[in-house]
Amino acid sequence: MKRNSLILFFILLTFFSKAQESRDLKMDWAGLARETGYNPAPDWLLDAKFGIYFHWGVYSVPAFGDEWYPSRMFYKGTREYQHHTETYGPPEKVGYDVFVPMFKAEYFNAKDWVDLFQEAGARFAGPVAEHHDGFVMWDSKITPWNAKLMGPHKDILGELQKEIKGRGMKLVTTFHHSRLLQRYKIGDTKFDHSHYPAIAGLPTMSPNPMLRLLYGNIPAEDFYEPVWFGELKEVIDNYSPDIIWFDSWLDMIPEKYRYQFARYFIEEGKKKGQQPVICRKQDDLPLDVCIENLEKSRKQNIESRLWMTDETISTGSWCYTEGLEIKKAKDLIDVLIDIVSKNGVLMLNISPKADGTIPFEQRDVLKEIGQWLKANGEAIYGTRPWYTYGEGPTVQPDGGFEFYQEFLKLKYSPEDVRYTTKGNNIYAITLGVPQAGKDMVFKGFAKGKQKQAPNVKNVSVIGSNQPLRWTLSDEGLRVSVPVIQGRNAVVFKIECK
């Protein structure tokens, strides 16, 4: 009898263990959001609209190609391989690790940087905490390849966090390290899923334990939880970011670790009184627990869910390179307005130099954006989309990152209009300066377009005291354009009863 009872006990124990394992393996993302009361798009981000981050790290030292230099330098036939061989020596002997002591950041000043971000009008800011290259920008106990122990010998993230949070801004940290792990067998010629190649004779295949960690040449079980999740947990515990943003290839991380991260970040944020945000680029986290990001591209129409675009200040590399071409402030202001009109947020990347300076041409662009936002911010911050995002002749590509070159070429005109709204005000923003004396017709106000037409009581141009002549008719709101100084977008404030 006792023997039968014992057998039954072990059968039941096995059954319940299997059931628990099944529950553990099924990641209930919607349940996680319900259980924690998580809102992936809190009001603070809906109101913020604009943030700044930066690709800055060891890959800024060669200042050649782009931020993928650490990978491409090891492939014969690439520009990076040739440049590295001619400048530093053959990659077989002179690996990426030699750049670490050259990354001194001797002129880095967190206060100066955050002063600039604030002047630019950013409401959140922060660094690429770790790119694909395996070097982290904080004081880490998980990897020795960190900015406190090596290179700058400064806790870059810590210094920035103090300044950013001290101004009442929110902190973003971006993570690109999902690609770091080497995921192939020796002899494979395809390296689509890893940053560093497994080619015999290269430093990436060194038996040295330190180099193995930098180059991701470690077993998967030594990477996923101890390194990938461990580093995220370390940043959450020590720096309390408000946004954690992921680059592509998050789907390479087994779902249980992604789920483990999301639960930890959400619960820790709740304990600290935060409303944390997770942002991802691909369909590798459900929208129950995150918002969607589009790289160098934008939505066609108003989205019911908040979304984000990450765009860079240059026409080329995300990190600093010699001869980097910088975009005009006007174009970036237009991009911001277009995004906001469709219920989006812009996170703009800048490219500091390895010595810790932000080049003057980038500073000038940020300051011009800030001047526009200082004058016209009421049409951006805290606004929500109107029933239509806008109108105009310019047609943007219908697609995402694969069309980034077409997005790059896109130029808006004063005939292109974007709308936002706040309270009883509607803002009609022309993406350029319309001709003085011309009648501008805002077609969003045309008869029959809305169930209940707005009861307009006054129209003005923000920043101008000139009274405007306007009439509301079946075709829309007709406004006689006054003389307007400047070269950037113009905001017509339409006050309604």
N, C-alpha and C positions, 0 to 999 in steps of 0.2 A: 504493500500500500504506500509506504514511504517512498519506495523507488518510483512508483507511478506518479506520485505527487511531484517528485523532483523532476521527472521528465516533463510533466505538464508545465512546471515552473519555467524550465529552460525554453520550452516551445513558446510560451507566452512572452518571455523576455526577448527571444529572437524576433517574434512578431512585432512587438512594440518598438524594438530597436530599428527594424526595417522600416516601420511606419514613420518613425522619427527621422530616419535617414532620408526617406522619400520627401517628407515635409521640408527638410533642410535643403534638398537638392532642388525643389521647386521654389524659385525665388518669387515671392508674392509681392511684386513691386507696388501694385495698386493698394494692397493691404498695408504695406509699409507707409505709404502716404496717408492712408486713413488712420492707421494706428497712432502715428505721430502728429497728425493734424498738419501735415507739411503742405505749404504753399510754394510751388516751384517758382512763382513769379510774384514776389512780395511787392507791396506798394512802393517801397523805397527804390527798387530798381525800375519800376514803371515810371517813377518820377525822375530818376537820375538821367537817363537818356544817353549820357556820354561819359566814356572812361578812356584811360590811357594805359597801355602796357608797353613792354619793350623787350626785344630780342637782344640780349646783352650777356655775353659770357666768354668762355675761352675761344669759341669760334669767331669772336670779334678780333682776335689777335692777327691772323693772317690777312683779314680785310680783303678777301679775294673770293670771287664767285658768289657764294651766299652762305647761309647758316648750315647747308649740307656739306660744307667743306670737309668736316671730320670724316665723313663717309667716302666722298668722291676722291679724296686724296689718295686712297688706297687702290683705285682702279686704273690700271694702265690704259692710256689712250684718252683720259679725260684732261681737260684744261687744268684742273686742280692737281692732278698727278704731276703734270709737267711743271707747273708753277712751284709745287712743293719741292720737287727734285732740284730745280734750278736755284731756288732761294734758300732752302734749308737742308737739302740732302735727300737721298732716295727714301721713300716711306718705309721700305723694308728695314732701314736702320734708324730713321728718324720719325718716330710715330707722333700721333696727335698729342700724346702726353707731354711732349717737350714744350708745348705752348702754355701749359698750366703756370709755370713760374713767370712767364712773360705777361700773363694777365694780371697786371698790378693794380689797375683802377686807382692810380695814385691821386687823381684829381676828383674822384667821386665825392660828392657832397649831397647827402640825402635831403638836407634842408633846401638847398638850391634847386634840386630836381623837383621836389614837391611844391615849392614856390611856383615853379614854371607850370606844373600840371594844374595847379589851382588857378593861375592866371589864364590858362587855356580854357578854363571852364569845365574841367573834368570833375565829376562827382565820385568817381572811383578810380583807383590806380594800383599798379603793382607790377612785379617782374615776371618774366618767364622763370619760374622757380627751378625748373630742370628741363632742358631740351633733350633731344635724342642722345646727346653725347655723353651722358653719365656724370656730368659735373653739376653739383647742386649749389644754389646761391644762398644757403643758410648754414648756420652752425649745426652740423649734423653729427650724431653719434652712430649712425647707421653706415655711412660711407666716409672714408677719409678724403675722398675727392670732393671737398667742399670749400667754399670761399673763405671760411674762417680759418681753416687749418692750412690751406694752400693759396697760391695766387695772391689775391688782395689782402688776405689775413684780416678780413672784415666780415661781420655778419651782415651781409648786404640786405637780406630780407628783414632782419631785425631792425636795422637803422631806418629802412623805408617804412616799415610798419609803424614805428614810433611817430614818425612825421605825418604819415597819411592819417592814421587814426586820431592823432592829436589835432588835426584840422577838422574833424567831424566827417571826413571822407571815408568811403568804404575801401577795403583792401581786396584786391584780386590777386590770386596766384595761379599761374597756368602750368600745366604738366604735360610733357610730351614723351615721358619715359616709357610708355607702353611698348615702344619699338626697340628699346635698348637690348633686350634679351636676344642672344643669338639662337635662332630657331631653325637650324638645319643640320644636316649631317656633313661631315668633312667630305669634300669633293664635290658638293653641290655647286652648281654655277649660277643658280638663281637666288638672289638675296632680297626678294621683294618684301619680306616680313621682318627684316632686321636692319639695324643701322650700320653695323660694322660687318665686313665680310669675313668668312672663315676660310682664309686662304693661307696655306702653309707658308711659313717664312715671314709672315707679317707680325707686327707687334700685337695685332688683334688676337693672335693665337698663342701668345706667350704663356708659358707655364707659371710665370710670376703671379702670385695670388693678388697683388695690388692691381696689376695690369688686367688680370682676368675680370676683376670687379668693374673697372672703368669701361672695358670693352664689352661687357655683358656676356663674357665667355664662362658662364656658370650654369649649373643645372637649374631646370625650371623650378624645382621645389625650393631652391635657394634664392629664387628671384621673386615669385609672385607675392608671397606674404611677407618675408623678411625685408625685401627691398621695395617692391612696387607699393604695396599697401603700407609697409612700415614707414616709408618716407612721407606718404600722405598723412598718416596718423601723427607723425612727428611735427609736421607743419601745422596741422589742426590744433594739436595740444599746445604748441609753443608760440604760435603767431595769430591764431584765431581769424583766418581769412573769412571774408564775407562771401566771396565767390571763388569756387574752384572750377577752373575751365580746362577741358581736355582737348588735346589735338586728336587727329585721326588715329586709327589703329587701336582704339580702346577695345574693339572686339577681339583682339588677340589675347586679352586677359580673361581667364575663365570667369564665367558669370558669378560664381560664388564669391570671388574676391571683389568684383564690382559692387555686388549687393552688400558685402561686408563694409566696404568703404562708404556707400551711400547711407547706410544705417548709422554708422559711427559719426559721420559728418553732421547729419540731420539731428541726431540726439545730442551731440556735444554742443551744437549751435543753440539748441533749445535750452540746455542747461545754462549757457552763457547769456541768454536773453537776446540772441541774434536771430535773424531770419536768413539763413544761409542759402546760397544759390549754387546749383550745379549746372554747368553748361557743357554740352557735348556737340561734336561736329557731325558724326555719322548716326545711323540708327542703332547705336550700340548701348544706349540706355533709354528706357521708356520715358515718355514725356510726363508720366505721373510724378517723376522725381527730378526733372531737369528741364531746361529750355534748349531750344535748337540754335545752333550757330551756323552761319553761312560764311565761308571764307571768300573774301573779295567779290561777293555777289549779293543780290538782294531779292526780296520778294516782289512779286508783280502787283499784289493787291493787299488790302488790309487783312491781317491775320487775327483770328480770335485769341490765339495764344501769343504771349510775348515771345519775341525771338531776338537774336543778336547777329550782327555782322562784325567780323574782325577784318579790318582793312589796314593797310600800311601806308606810311607817309611817303614812301618812295614808289617809283615805278618798277623797281626790280627787287633786290634782296630785302629780306626782313631784318637782317643784321647789317651793321655798318660794313661797307666795302668802299674802296677808293673809287671816286668818281660817281658815287651814288646820286641818281637824279631824283630830286624832290618834287612832289606834286604842288600845285598852286593851292593856296588856302581856299580860294573860291570854289574849286572843284570838291574839296573835302567838306566844306560847309554845305554844298548842294547835296552831297551824299548823306550827310547827317540829317538834313531836312527830309529827304526822300524816305529814309529809314524810319524816322519818327512818325511821319504821316501814315505809315503802314503798321504801326504798333511794334516798332523795333527799337533796338538800342545799338549804338555804335561803340565798339572798342577799337581805338586807333593805336596802331603800333608805331613806335619811333625806334631809331637805330643809333644808340650812343657808341662812341669809340671805346676801344679797349682801355684807354687811360681814364675813363670815367667822365669825359666831357660830352656834352650834347652839342653837335655842330650848330653854328649860328644860323645857317639856312633852315634847319629844322626848328630852332627856337623861334625864328621869325614867323614861320607858318603857324606854330602853336599860338603865338601871341595874337596873330591876326584872327584866328578862330575865336580866341578868348575875347577880343574886342567886339566881334560880332555878337557873341553870346551875351556879353555884358549889356549891350544895347537892346538885344532882341530876345533875350532868354525867356521872357514870359510866354513866347510862342513855342518854346521847346520844353523847358523843365515843367514837370507836373501836368503836362497836357495829355490828352487822349485823342485817338483818331476821331475824325468826324464820320459821317455816313459814307463819304467817298474820300479817297486819299488825294485826288486832284485831277488835273487835266493838262493837256498841252501836246505839242507835236512830236516831242522826242519819245522814241520807243526804245525801251531797254531790252536786252536779250531775255528770252524765256528759258531760263535754266540757272544752274548753279555755278560751282567753281570751274567746271569745264569750259565756261564761257568768260572766264575772268579777263581775258585779253579784250573781248568786246566791251565788257564793263569798263575797263581801263580807258578805252577810246571815247566813251560816252561823254558828251558835252551838253549840258542843259542850257536853255535860253530863257529870256525874260517872259516868253509866252508859256513856259512851263510853270504850273501853279501847284502847290501842295498845301493841304489844309490840316490844321490841328484845332483843338477846342479845349477850353477850360472855363468852368463856370458858365456865365452867360455870353462869353466871348468866343467868336470864331476867328481864326487867324488864316488869312490867305497870303501865302508866301510865294513871291515870284522868284524864280531861280536865276536872278540877274536883275539889272536895273531897267525897268520899262521906260520907253521914250516919253519925255515930258510933253504934256499937251494931248497925248494920245488917250483915247477911251479904252480902258481895260474892262473886259466883261468876264466876271467870275461865274462860270456856267454851273457851278455847284448850286447856285441859288435859283436856277431856272425853274419855272413853274412845272409842277408835276413830278419833279425829281424826288421830293420827299412827301411823306404823308401830311406833315404839318410844316409849312414854310416858316422859317425864322422871321420874327418880327424885328426888323433892323431899326435901330434908333440912331446910330451914329457910325461913321466910317472915318478912320484916321490912319496915317502912316506913323508907325512907331519911330520916335526920334525926330519928328517934324511937328511944328506948330501950325503948319499951313492948313487952313480949312479946305475940305474937299467937297467937290460937287459930285453927287451920286444919285442914282435912281434905281429902283427895283422894278423890273419888268418881267415879262414872260421868258425872255431869253436869259435872264440872270441879273446879277448885280453889276451895273455899269458905273465905273468910277473914272473921273477925269484925273489923269496922272499929273501930280505936281512935279516941280524940279526937285530931284533927289540926288544928293551927293553920295559918292561911294562907288564901289564896283561889285559888291556882294549882294546876296539875296535881300529883298525888300519885304517887310512885313506890313500888310494892311490889317489893321485891327477892326473887326466888325462887332460892334456892341449890340446885343439884342435884349429886348425886354423880357 
